[in-house]
């Protein structure tokens, strides 16, 4: 005998609610991951820019010393 997926309206409603909550959690996780990635990207750009500027400063200092 084939067992129905949701034998009662109450079970179907509970299943739909669990699915809706799982979708909301997934959206929240995606938003959080996006914010984390943007933050890491911004920090990376700031660090790389700082390194380039520091390299240029060292280059200018060395040229003036020589």
Residue frames as qw, qx, qy, qz and C-alpha x, y, z in Angstrom:
[[0.000, 0.889, 0.458, 0.000, 0.00, 0.00, 0.00],
 [0.390, 0.458, -0.019, 0.799, 1.25, 3.46, -0.88],
 [0.353, -0.605, -0.472, 0.536, 1.54, 5.73, 2.13],
 [0.197, 0.903, 0.235, 0.300, 0.45, 9.34, 1.53],
 [0.450, 0.363, -0.272, 0.769, 3.04, 12.07, 2.05],
 [0.128, -0.134, 0.401, -0.897, 0.78, 14.15, 4.30],
 [0.153, -0.346, -0.923, -0.075, -2.15, 12.10, 5.59],
 [0.128, -0.771, -0.575, 0.241, -3.89, 14.99, 7.32],
 [0.181, 0.890, 0.131, 0.398, -4.32, 18.69, 6.84],
 [0.508, -0.847, 0.153, 0.036, -2.52, 19.29, 10.14],
 [0.780, -0.234, 0.373, 0.445, 0.53, 17.32, 8.96],
 [0.536, 0.572, 0.327, 0.528, 0.52, 19.14, 5.62],
 [0.090, -0.963, -0.044, -0.250, 0.37, 22.51, 7.37],
 [0.651, -0.681, 0.266, 0.204, 3.22, 21.56, 9.70],
 [0.761, 0.080, 0.389, 0.514, 5.32, 20.36, 6.76],
 [0.336, 0.782, 0.239, 0.467, 4.67, 23.60, 4.84],
 [0.328, -0.938, 0.075, -0.082, 5.65, 25.64, 7.89],
 [0.753, -0.428, 0.343, 0.363, 8.91, 23.68, 8.28],
 [0.642, 0.391, 0.365, 0.549, 9.70, 24.25, 4.59],
 [0.078, 0.927, 0.136, 0.342, 8.98, 27.98, 4.95],
 [0.532, -0.817, 0.201, 0.096, 11.26, 28.22, 8.00],
 [0.784, -0.125, 0.383, 0.472, 14.03, 26.34, 6.18],
 [0.470, 0.656, 0.291, 0.514, 13.76, 28.76, 3.24],
 [0.174, -0.965, 0.003, -0.197, 13.97, 31.75, 5.59],
 [0.699, -0.595, 0.300, 0.261, 17.03, 30.28, 7.31],
 [0.735, 0.203, 0.379, 0.524, 18.66, 29.68, 3.92],
 [0.246, 0.851, 0.182, 0.427, 18.01, 33.27, 2.83],
 [0.415, -0.899, 0.138, -0.030, 19.46, 34.57, 6.11],
 [0.785, -0.317, 0.366, 0.387, 22.54, 32.38, 5.67],
 [0.606, 0.496, 0.327, 0.529, 23.00, 33.61, 2.10],
 [0.014, -0.954, -0.053, -0.295, 22.72, 37.25, 3.25],
 [0.617, -0.734, 0.250, 0.133, 25.23, 36.60, 6.03],
 [0.791, -0.012, 0.381, 0.478, 27.65, 34.92, 3.60],
 [0.419, 0.738, 0.241, 0.472, 27.34, 37.83, 1.17],
 [0.240, -0.954, 0.081, -0.162, 28.06, 40.38, 3.91],
 [0.752, -0.497, 0.332, 0.278, 31.06, 38.34, 5.07],
 [0.727, 0.279, 0.359, 0.514, 32.43, 38.11, 1.54],
 [0.206, 0.881, 0.128, 0.406, 32.03, 41.85, 0.99],
 [0.467, -0.866, 0.181, -0.009, 33.75, 42.60, 4.29],
 [0.795, -0.262, 0.380, 0.393, 36.67, 40.28, 3.51],
 [0.589, 0.556, 0.309, 0.499, 36.97, 41.83, 0.04],
 [0.029, -0.962, -0.014, -0.273, 37.06, 45.35, 1.48],
 [0.628, -0.701, 0.302, 0.150, 39.72, 44.39, 4.03],
 [0.803, 0.076, 0.385, 0.450, 41.75, 42.69, 1.29],
 [0.408, 0.763, 0.198, 0.460, 41.62, 45.82, -0.89],
 [0.274, -0.944, 0.119, -0.138, 42.64, 48.05, 2.01],
 [0.754, -0.479, 0.365, 0.264, 45.58, 45.80, 2.91],
 [0.726, 0.309, 0.364, 0.494, 46.78, 45.52, -0.70],
 [0.197, 0.899, 0.111, 0.376, 46.49, 49.29, -1.19],
 [0.482, -0.850, 0.213, 0.009, 48.43, 49.87, 2.03],
 [0.809, -0.208, 0.388, 0.389, 51.17, 47.50, 0.89],
 [0.573, 0.581, 0.288, 0.502, 51.44, 49.24, -2.48],
 [0.049, -0.957, 0.007, -0.286, 51.62, 52.68, -0.84],
 [0.661, -0.674, 0.292, 0.151, 54.20, 51.47, 1.64],
 [0.796, 0.100, 0.369, 0.469, 56.27, 50.06, -1.22],
 [0.367, 0.782, 0.175, 0.473, 56.11, 53.38, -3.05],
 [0.344, -0.924, 0.121, -0.116, 57.13, 55.24, 0.11],
 [0.776, -0.411, 0.359, 0.317, 60.11, 52.95, 0.60],
 [0.685, 0.425, 0.327, 0.493, 61.03, 53.43, -3.06],
 [0.110, 0.925, 0.046, 0.361, 60.98, 57.24, -2.68],
 [0.555, -0.794, 0.245, 0.037, 63.06, 57.08, 0.52],
 [0.822, -0.131, 0.376, 0.406, 65.65, 54.80, -1.10],
 [0.536, 0.651, 0.235, 0.482, 65.88, 57.08, -4.17],
 [0.102, -0.957, 0.073, -0.262, 66.54, 60.11, -1.95],
 [0.703, -0.619, 0.319, 0.144, 69.20, 58.26, 0.03],
 [0.804, 0.079, 0.386, 0.446, 71.10, 57.15, -3.08]]
